């Protein structure tokens, strides 16, 4: 598996943990995707459309043989399978899967923008992203420590032990 990607995962409808854990399992069981690390899970205040429940968010690091658009299609398929409805921009959702980074590539098309265009503005993305990979070079992020516990980002479920990755228990 030649490509490294970071996926933002979020949910704020129903059993949020079930949606997130099922998405991670489905990604790991995909024949062209391997989950190699996950962040802790954070509870976060909604951004944009704020008249909705809090989110659970995390970031996963994957290896994949899929090209960026094929990866996006796989993520959209999982979202749809798990009941995602697109009714209100930035509105409530059972599941949201976003490609944050794909290798060191910059992609700008009608369907996909990488790096994710708003990730540097959102602590609910940056905090778990840097937890997964502290060595990431993210232009525009100067003081990483100042991001912790900012903008309504609270630890909800710490991953197993310090820097210990494990898929969700079945």
Buried (B, 14 or more C-beta within 10 A) or exposed (E): EEBBBBBBBBBBBBEBBEBBBBBBBBBBEBEBBBBBBBBBBBBBBBBEEEEBEBBBBBBBBBBBEBEBEEBBEBBEEBBEEBEBEEEEEEBBBBBBBBBBBBEEEEBEEEEBEBBBEEBBEBBBBBBBBBBBBEEBEBEEBEEEEEBEEEBBBEBBBEBEEEEEBEBBEE
